[in-house]
Amino acid sequence: MTASSVRPVSEREARQVAEAAREQVWHKPSFAKELFLGRFRLDLIHPHPAPAPDDVRRGETFLAKLQEFCETRVDAARIEREAQIPDETIKGLKELGALGMKIDTKYGGLGLTQVYYNKALALAGSVSPAIGALLSAHQSIGVPQPLKLFGTQEQKDRFLPRCARTDISAFLLTEPDVGSDPARLATTAVPDGDDYLLDGVKLWTTNGVVADLLVVMARVPRSEGHKGGITAFVVETASEGVTVENRNAFMGLRGLENGVTRLHRVRVPAANRIGPEGAGLKIALTTLNTGRLSLPAMCAGAGKWCLKIAREWSAAREQWGKPIAKHEAVGAKISFIAATTFALEAVIDLASQMADEDRNDIRIEAALAKLYGSEMAWLMADELVQIRGGRGYETAASLAARGERAVPAEQMLRDLRINRIFEGSTEIMHLLIAREAVDAHLSVAGDLIDPGKSLQDKGKAAAKAGGFYARWLPGLLTGPGQLPRAYPEFNPAGHPDLSPHLRYVERSARKLARSTFYAMSRWQGRMETKQGFLSRIVDIGAELFAMSAACVRAEMLRSRGDHGVAAYQLADAFCRQARIRAEELFGRLWTNTDELDRKVVSGVLSGTYEWLEHGVIDPSGDGPWIADATPGPTAEQNVHRPIH
């Protein structure tokens, strides 16, 4: 099957596949869901949840060991230079137990909480983002997490001890012509007795080059006795027919073991199937509900490093008679880095602790953390490069060669760029979060705007919607945000006053909900095509969530006597910066160039502006835009490199 001959899928079918995979019911409260509905449920996040003492003790003990390992046995410059994590480093991580941070102790893992798992990723990722990616891909989306949530006891007993200490795992979903549209998935798993035969090609298999175990998503054809659908399997990489055909290279994360894996008639026992047939996408999305927290954790760690370098460099570097930090143009960048780092850590710690307590549904919070963390970390790294000037653009090796401190600022910028694409691009995250944000509306009024529904169904939906909106809309008119003394606990003596920021969040949440309702009333069934509008709605929600987390974290630190005044100052600075961004986004909801942009895009695609491309030479090589993904035996050498 060539890339161009992948089975055609209509837009409606693609949406139906994605819709069937998402969790349909909300069994637990969600702070972010309520926020998008215009209800500021501060009680769901304040007082800030706290970890159990035993979890803290176990987590801190491991962090101390990991820090010593990273400081003494990880050569970050070598990883960047050789574009590979040395085998001895990976073996050391295995001995340390880093592969089993999230695996229960009864299977040989460390049993760390989500909070400490993320702290460990931030620490390891700060010395080498490639190590952070390896550990995260193995535990957040590889074999351990889906087995923890959906595996049988027999599967857990077989595979988790291996994953905890010796075996690296990878997750195989993406294909050369299939990214975030799984309805077009071409890899097949054909039932054959008590086994399945897997055929297909998987792209961008993080850890795939060195993995011992794979989670593979494949389509089971419907047949007698088989429901069919996209299904998840645990596959031994050493199985006959599994070939790693290429180790991919990227602009950043040069030590990343990411490749192309071909599956040709790979026999997989039915006992290795995770969950029932057709549950693969739901398993993947549920796994990512908490798995997505790993990326923003490393983004928060990157912010800490950017702040450290910005502080040290801007104090040492003088221009026009004073340190560059004293110049307002540079100082504003440093303030942005400091305030945003505080907020990112607040978001990730809050979401992680909520995941550990399991009292709330955090699917939106985790997605917002991933979206916001990846975007803001990239901006912070970009500002650091600007603060460093020419030295920011120069490689660490070049700086060292001429006798200066080897600061890898340009590498940080390159390494962070992938986070805006990994595990759901920013654009896809906008759509995913927007779908969850309007879920309540679609639940009561979805049939009204569905062209496939009958008049009778629409009549029932109208009655249901009328009752919901009669109760909901009046609540959007007034709230605590209009009371000048609301949230007094965030105005302690001797500290900046954070209560106005929480009042702003409450008022803005209601404004956001009103804007969403108006847009749905205006565009109805066309709402899903208004991706620019939906993206801004989500970005406003992200700012409001980050503001809430920052204020709650500042109050937590103050209450326990831990840098309280400084934390309040950082939260205040962040909230003031975030309010400016949110107000701009509110303005752009209705004043934008979305319609004109669509016309320009049509002109670009039709060749109307092709004359604008004249006068340059395209240095790109020859070849198809998308590689041939025809199933069959491999013609390439196997570059699989297990590390034992």
QUIPECOR-V228133 format. One record per residue. RES is the residue in one small letter. PSI is psi in degrees with one decimal (none if undefined). BURIAL is + if it has 9 or more other C-alpha atoms within 8 Angstrom, else -. Layout:
res->[RES & RES]
psi->[PSI & PSI]
burial->[BURIAL & BURIAL]
This chain:
res->[m & t & a & s & s & v & r & p & v & s & e & r & e & a & r & q & v & a & e & a & a & r & e & q & v & w & h & k & p & s & f & a & k & e & l & f & l & g & r & f & r & l & d & l & i & h & p & h & p & a & p & a & p & d & d & v & r & r & g & e & t & f & l & a & k & l & q & e & f & c & e & t & r & v & d & a & a & r & i & e & r & e & a & q & i & p & d & e & t & i & k & g & l & k & e & l & g & a & l & g & m & k & i & d & t & k & y & g & g & l & g & l & t & q & v & y & y & n & k & a & l & a & l & a & g & s & v & s & p & a & i & g & a & l & l & s & a & h & q & s & i & g & v & p & q & p & l & k & l & f & g & t & q & e & q & k & d & r & f & l & p & r & c & a & r & t & d & i & s & a & f & l & l & t & e & p & d & v & g & s & d & p & a & r & l & a & t & t & a & v & p & d & g & d & d & y & l & l & d & g & v & k & l & w & t & t & n & g & v & v & a & d & l & l & v & v & m & a & r & v & p & r & s & e & g & h & k & g & g & i & t & a & f & v & v & e & t & a & s & e & g & v & t & v & e & n & r & n & a & f & m & g & l & r & g & l & e & n & g & v & t & r & l & h & r & v & r & v & p & a & a & n & r & i & g & p & e & g & a & g & l & k & i & a & l & t & t & l & n & t & g & r & l & s & l & p & a & m & c & a & g & a & g & k & w & c & l & k & i & a & r & e & w & s & a & a & r & e & q & w & g & k & p & i & a & k & h & e & a & v & g & a & k & i & s & f & i & a & a & t & t & f & a & l & e & a & v & i & d & l & a & s & q & m & a & d & e & d & r & n & d & i & r & i & e & a & a & l & a & k & l & y & g & s & e & m & a & w & l & m & a & d & e & l & v & q & i & r & g & g & r & g & y & e & t & a & a & s & l & a & a & r & g & e & r & a & v & p & a & e & q & m & l & r & d & l & r & i & n & r & i & f & e & g & s & t & e & i & m & h & l & l & i & a & r & e & a & v & d & a & h & l & s & v & a & g & d & l & i & d & p & g & k & s & l & q & d & k & g & k & a & a & a & k & a & g & g & f & y & a & r & w & l & p & g & l & l & t & g & p & g & q & l & p & r & a & y & p & e & f & n & p & a & g & h & p & d & l & s & p & h & l & r & y & v & e & r & s & a & r & k & l & a & r & s & t & f & y & a & m & s & r & w & q & g & r & m & e & t & k & q & g & f & l & s & r & i & v & d & i & g & a & e & l & f & a & m & s & a & a & c & v & r & a & e & m & l & r & s & r & g & d & h & g & v & a & a & y & q & l & a & d & a & f & c & r & q & a & r & i & r & a & e & e & l & f & g & r & l & w & t & n & t & d & e & l & d & r & k & v & v & s & g & v & l & s & g & t & y & e & w & l & e & h & g & v & i & d & p & s & g & d & g & p & w & i & a & d & a & t & p & g & p & t & a & e & q & n & v & h & r & p & i & h]
psi->[116.6 & 163.7 & -36.3 & -13.9 & 13.5 & 138.9 & 132.6 & 142.4 & 128.3 & 160.4 & -38.5 & -42.2 & -40.7 & -41.5 & -39.0 & -39.7 & -45.4 & -40.1 & -39.5 & -25.8 & -24.6 & 155.2 & 127.3 & -24.4 & 145.7 & 105.1 & -19.3 & 158.2 & 156.2 & 119.8 & -46.6 & -38.3 & -45.0 & -37.1 & -45.1 & -20.7 & 3.6 & 14.6 & 111.9 & 93.4 & 72.7 & -28.2 & -18.6 & -16.4 & -7.2 & 131.6 & 150.8 & 127.7 & 148.1 & 145.6 & 158.2 & 147.3 & -40.0 & -37.7 & -39.2 & -46.9 & -46.2 & -41.2 & -44.9 & -35.7 & -44.9 & -40.0 & -38.6 & -41.9 & -41.0 & -39.9 & -44.1 & -42.0 & -46.8 & -34.4 & -30.0 & -21.2 & 8.6 & 121.2 & 92.2 & -37.9 & -36.6 & -40.8 & -43.4 & -40.7 & -44.2 & -5.2 & 41.1 & 137.9 & 123.3 & 145.6 & -39.2 & -28.6 & -44.1 & -40.3 & -38.4 & -39.0 & -37.8 & -46.4 & -32.6 & -19.8 & 11.7 & -23.3 & -19.7 & 28.2 & -40.3 & 1.5 & 138.2 & 147.0 & -27.4 & -12.6 & 12.6 & 5.9 & -176.5 & -20.4 & 36.0 & 152.9 & 168.5 & -37.4 & -49.7 & -28.9 & -45.2 & -36.5 & -37.8 & -40.8 & -40.4 & -40.2 & -51.1 & -40.0 & -23.1 & -33.9 & -35.0 & 107.3 & -26.2 & -36.7 & -42.2 & -42.3 & -40.4 & -48.0 & -38.5 & -47.3 & -35.4 & -42.4 & -26.7 & -35.7 & -8.4 & -157.8 & -42.5 & -46.7 & -48.9 & -33.2 & -37.4 & -40.0 & -35.5 & -6.7 & 156.3 & 165.2 & -37.9 & -40.2 & -41.8 & -42.9 & -34.6 & -44.7 & -33.7 & -40.2 & -36.0 & -44.3 & -28.1 & -28.7 & -32.9 & -36.6 & 130.9 & 141.5 & 162.1 & 163.7 & 123.0 & 101.3 & -53.2 & 144.0 & 164.8 & -32.1 & 17.8 & 113.3 & -98.1 & 15.2 & 77.9 & -12.4 & -21.0 & 11.6 & 128.3 & -23.2 & 132.5 & 154.3 & 98.5 & 123.7 & 137.5 & 90.3 & -126.4 & 9.6 & 177.1 & 145.8 & 117.3 & 134.6 & 132.0 & 178.3 & 130.6 & 138.1 & 153.4 & 51.3 & 85.9 & 127.7 & -7.3 & -30.7 & -32.5 & 1.5 & 147.7 & -29.3 & 144.1 & 143.1 & 117.3 & 130.9 & 124.5 & 156.0 & 120.1 & 122.6 & 142.8 & 133.6 & 176.9 & 123.6 & 0.5 & 115.8 & -35.4 & -176.8 & 175.6 & 126.3 & 148.4 & 138.3 & 147.7 & 124.0 & 132.2 & 124.3 & -25.8 & -0.5 & 146.9 & 132.1 & -6.9 & 120.1 & 125.5 & 108.1 & -20.3 & 142.2 & 115.5 & 152.7 & 145.2 & 170.6 & -28.1 & -172.7 & 53.4 & -15.6 & 6.1 & 128.2 & 76.8 & 132.2 & -168.3 & 125.9 & 126.5 & 135.0 & 116.9 & 106.5 & 48.1 & 118.9 & 121.3 & 124.4 & 146.3 & -25.4 & -15.2 & 0.5 & 131.7 & 114.9 & -176.3 & 166.6 & 141.4 & -4.2 & 6.0 & -47.1 & -38.3 & -39.0 & -44.2 & -45.9 & -39.2 & -39.8 & -40.3 & -15.7 & -39.9 & -27.0 & -29.9 & -16.5 & -17.0 & -39.8 & -50.1 & -26.1 & -44.6 & -28.5 & -39.4 & -39.8 & -39.6 & -38.5 & -39.7 & -42.6 & -41.5 & -40.5 & -42.7 & -47.8 & -42.2 & -41.7 & -49.7 & -43.3 & -44.9 & -16.6 & -31.5 & -33.8 & 124.2 & 142.1 & 135.6 & 42.1 & 5.9 & 158.2 & 145.7 & -23.4 & -24.7 & -10.9 & 130.3 & -37.0 & -37.5 & -40.0 & -37.2 & -36.0 & -41.1 & -41.4 & -41.4 & -43.9 & -46.1 & -48.4 & -40.8 & -36.2 & -42.6 & -43.7 & -40.8 & -41.8 & -36.5 & -43.6 & -48.1 & -38.5 & -40.2 & -49.5 & -38.8 & -42.5 & -36.0 & -37.3 & -40.6 & -39.9 & -27.6 & 27.6 & -23.8 & 154.5 & 116.0 & 22.7 & -38.2 & -40.8 & -43.8 & -40.9 & -41.0 & -40.0 & -42.6 & -47.8 & -52.9 & -42.8 & -43.6 & -37.5 & -44.9 & -35.0 & -40.1 & -42.0 & -39.8 & -43.5 & -37.9 & -41.7 & -35.7 & -43.8 & -41.0 & -41.6 & -38.2 & -15.9 & -138.1 & -32.6 & -27.3 & -30.3 & -18.2 & 142.8 & 157.3 & -38.6 & -40.0 & -40.0 & -44.1 & -36.9 & -27.8 & 18.3 & 15.2 & 166.4 & 132.3 & 83.9 & 113.4 & 57.0 & -43.9 & -32.5 & -40.8 & -41.4 & -43.8 & -41.6 & -36.5 & -20.4 & -33.1 & -22.8 & -21.6 & -2.6 & -42.7 & 143.0 & 40.8 & 108.6 & 164.8 & -41.7 & -42.8 & -38.5 & -39.4 & -46.5 & -41.6 & -47.2 & -39.9 & -40.4 & -43.1 & -35.2 & -31.4 & 13.3 & -42.2 & -39.3 & -44.4 & -29.8 & -35.9 & -25.7 & 6.1 & -38.4 & -23.1 & -31.7 & 4.6 & 113.8 & -16.0 & -3.8 & 149.1 & 167.1 & -35.1 & -43.3 & -40.2 & -35.4 & -43.1 & -40.9 & -38.0 & -41.9 & -42.4 & -43.8 & -38.6 & -43.2 & -42.1 & -49.5 & -25.7 & -31.6 & -36.1 & -45.1 & -41.5 & -29.8 & -11.9 & -2.6 & -42.1 & 161.1 & 177.3 & -24.0 & -15.2 & -3.3 & 121.3 & -17.2 & 16.2 & 149.3 & 50.4 & -23.1 & -12.7 & 21.5 & 59.1 & 153.1 & 138.2 & 6.8 & 155.6 & 148.7 & 113.9 & -9.8 & -35.7 & -30.6 & -39.3 & -35.0 & -36.7 & -42.4 & -43.6 & -45.9 & -41.1 & -32.6 & -42.0 & -39.7 & -39.5 & -43.5 & -39.9 & -40.2 & -41.4 & -44.0 & -44.2 & -42.0 & -41.2 & -38.1 & -35.3 & -45.9 & -21.8 & -117.7 & -18.1 & -1.1 & -40.2 & -18.2 & -12.0 & 65.2 & -30.8 & -46.3 & -48.2 & -37.5 & -40.0 & -37.4 & -46.2 & -42.6 & -36.1 & -44.8 & -37.3 & -42.7 & -41.9 & -39.3 & -44.3 & -39.6 & -44.9 & -46.5 & -40.4 & -43.6 & -42.6 & -38.7 & -41.3 & -42.7 & -37.2 & -46.5 & -38.6 & -42.9 & -26.3 & 13.0 & 34.3 & 90.0 & 39.3 & -51.8 & -45.1 & -40.1 & -41.2 & -38.9 & -44.8 & -42.2 & -40.0 & -45.4 & -44.9 & -46.4 & -38.0 & -40.5 & -41.6 & -35.9 & -37.8 & -43.9 & -42.0 & -41.3 & -37.7 & -41.6 & -39.5 & -43.4 & -37.7 & -7.7 & -38.2 & -14.3 & 99.1 & -177.9 & 25.1 & -47.1 & -44.8 & -39.0 & -40.8 & -38.2 & -41.8 & -42.2 & -43.0 & -39.4 & -40.0 & -47.6 & -31.5 & -6.9 & 7.6 & -35.1 & 17.6 & -27.4 & -25.6 & -19.0 & -6.2 & 148.8 & 7.7 & 165.3 & 129.0 & 112.6 & 2.8 & 149.0 & 177.2 & 168.1 & 164.2 & 154.9 & -35.1 & 128.4 & 152.6 & 126.7 & 32.8 & 125.7 & 151.4 & -178.9 & 153.1 & 152.1 & 8.9 & 159.6 & 141.3 & 117.3 & 17.2 & 133.0 & 78.1 & 146.8 & 107.3 & none]
burial->[- & - & + & - & - & + & - & - & - & - & - & - & + & + & - & - & + & + & - & - & + & + & - & - & - & - & - & - & - & + & + & + & + & + & + & + & + & + & + & + & + & - & - & - & + & - & - & + & + & - & - & - & - & - & + & + & - & + & + & + & - & - & + & - & + & + & + & - & + & + & - & - & - & + & - & - & - & - & + & + & - & - & + & + & + & - & - & - & + & + & + & - & + & + & - & - & + & + & + & + & + & + & + & + & - & - & + & + & + & + & + & + & + & + & + & + & + & + & + & + & + & + & + & + & + & + & + & + & + & + & + & + & + & + & + & + & + & + & + & + & + & + & + & + & + & + & + & - & - & + & + & - & - & - & + & + & + & - & - & + & + & + & + & + & + & + & + & + & + & + & + & + & + & + & + & + & - & + & - & - & + & + & + & + & + & + & + & + & + & + & + & - & - & - & + & + & + & + & + & + & + & + & + & + & + & + & + & + & + & + & + & + & + & + & + & + & + & + & + & + & + & - & - & - & - & + & + & + & + & + & + & + & + & + & + & - & + & - & + & - & + & + & + & + & + & + & + & + & - & - & - & + & + & + & + & + & + & + & + & + & + & + & + & + & - & + & + & + & + & - & - & + & + & + & + & - & + & + & + & + & + & + & + & + & + & + & + & + & + & + & + & + & + & + & + & + & + & + & + & + & + & + & + & + & + & + & + & - & + & + & + & - & + & + & + & - & - & + & - & - & - & - & + & + & + & - & + & - & - & + & + & - & + & + & + & + & + & + & + & + & + & + & + & + & + & + & + & + & + & + & + & + & + & + & + & + & - & - & - & + & + & + & - & + & + & + & + & + & + & + & + & + & + & + & + & + & + & + & - & + & + & + & + & + & + & - & + & + & - & - & + & + & + & + & + & + & - & + & + & + & - & - & - & - & - & + & - & + & + & + & + & + & + & + & + & + & + & + & + & + & + & - & - & + & + & + & - & + & + & + & + & - & + & + & - & + & + & + & - & - & - & + & - & + & + & + & + & + & - & - & - & - & + & - & - & - & + & + & + & - & + & + & - & + & + & - & - & + & - & - & - & - & - & - & - & + & - & - & + & + & + & - & - & - & - & + & + & - & - & + & + & + & - & - & + & + & + & + & + & - & + & + & + & + & + & + & + & + & + & + & + & + & + & + & - & + & - & - & + & + & - & - & - & + & + & - & + & - & - & - & - & - & - & + & + & + & + & + & + & + & + & + & + & + & + & + & + & + & + & + & + & + & + & + & + & + & + & + & - & - & - & - & - & + & + & - & + & + & + & + & + & + & + & + & + & + & + & + & + & - & + & + & - & - & + & + & - & + & + & - & - & - & - & - & - & - & - & - & - & - & - & - & + & + & - & - & - & - & - & - & - & - & - & - & - & - & - & - & - & - & - & - & - & - & - & - & - & - & + & + & + & - & - & - & - & - & - & - & + & + & - & - & - & -]
